[in-house]
Every structure is written in C-alpha cells, then in structure tokens.
Amino acid sequence: MATRRFATTSAATALRGSTPRLAGSGSASVPVAAAAHLLRASFGTATRIAARGTSRAVARPQVLRRIAPRSIRWSSDSAAPGGQSKIWNFEQIQEAISSPPGSKPKVTIIDTREPSELSSTGRIPGALNIPIASAPESFHIPADDFADRFGFERPPPDGSAGDIVFYCKAGVRSRAAAQLARLAGWKNVGEYPGSWLDWVAKGGKIER
C-alpha cells in the first residue's frame, strides 16, 4: 500500500514538473503575448489538419477530399478572432499591382515571409515585408518603432490608406497576420490564401 501511494505521488510530482511555464509572463505585454499565441495556434491548426489527412489517407483516401474545402472556409470564417478578412485571388492582386500610382482604391500588399525567403524567391511586385513569425508584435508597437525596424511607414489602422492584403508562402502565416492586424484595430484587412505558391504557379510577375 505504501509503495502504491509513493508511486502515485511521484507521478503527480513529475507531471507538475513537466508542465510548461511562460518565462517572464508577469512582465510580458498582453498584446505581444496574445500575438505570439495566435500565430502558434494558426500553425498548430494547419499542422493538425495536415496530420489528420496523412493518418487517414491509407485507410480511406476519400477523406482527403473533405479536408480541403473545410480549411478554405476557415481562412475566411467570420467567427475567427477579430472578425472577417476580405479574400483576394490571383486576378485581383494582379490588377492591384498593375494600377498606376495614385489610383484608387489603393492597395498595400504585405509579404509575411522571412527576409531570407524573399531573398531566395523574390516577391510580388511592390510588396512590403513584415515577417510575422519573427515579429508578431508588429501591429502593437508604436508607429515610430515600426518605421525604425522595417524602414517604411506602417499603414494607418483606420483604412484611410486603402486595403491591406497579406500573403505568405501557402496562406498560413498570412491568415495569422490578418487576424493580428484586425485584433489590433486595423480596418480593410485582406488575405491572399493562394499566396506565393499560387502566384508563381499562375505566372505572376516577380520582383527581386
């Protein structure tokens, strides 16, 4: 009996010791912590969806056909944190970058990949870079700090500068970036779910 109680106590102690803790959580700013959590959640959701598809493919290949539309609907779900994004396609992005300077409505295209990725592949012409994985707090820091860090002025949150459209490699990081921007109060937020892979596959122009 004593041996059983000792084993139970030891297991409980080990479990408590393995529980992850947030370092410095008492001093971390709430918006930055929320931003990081949202980004991790977006990657986690995409990973779980992919894992389900992989694990079921051997037994029932037809399940894969059900997963794809569900993930597309989620990217524009009005119940997502911060509301709903406008969804852009290849043709709309192509039209936006072909518009002459000063034309309205103005569109700011944001590439959310890491700088090393842009150096390797190039970007959609005119796109600005905000690497959301390494800088998830970008829409919560002061405007001056943003300009110093990225080298350009952050689009105003009231939508007066037109639409902001996010893209990445395959639509996961851009979805997280759009949610972070909406949660921080930005208006006229959009996503290009097809992102870089769709842009290249359809022969879009590349700026290097």
Sequence and secondary structure as in RCSB ss.txt:
>XXXX:A:sequence
MATRRFATTSAATALRGSTPRLAGSGSASVPVAAAAHLLRASFGTATRIAARGTSRAVARPQVLRRIAPRSIRWS
SDSAAPGGQSKIWNFEQIQEAISSPPGSKPKVTIIDTREPSELSSTGRIPGALNIPIASAPESFHIPADDFADRF
GFERPPPDGSAGDIVFYCKAGVRSRAAAQLARLAGWKNVGEYPGSWLDWVAKGGKIER
>XXXX:A:secstr
 HHHHHHHHHHHHHHHHHS   TTTTTS HHHHHHHHHHHHHHHHHHHHHHHHHHHHTT GGGHHHHHHHHHHHH
T TTSTT   EE  HHHHHHHHHS TT SS EEEEE S HHHHHHH BSTT EE  TTT TTTTTS HHHHHHHH
SS    TTSTT EEEEE SSSHHHHHHHHHHHHTT  SEEE TTHHHHHHHTT   B 
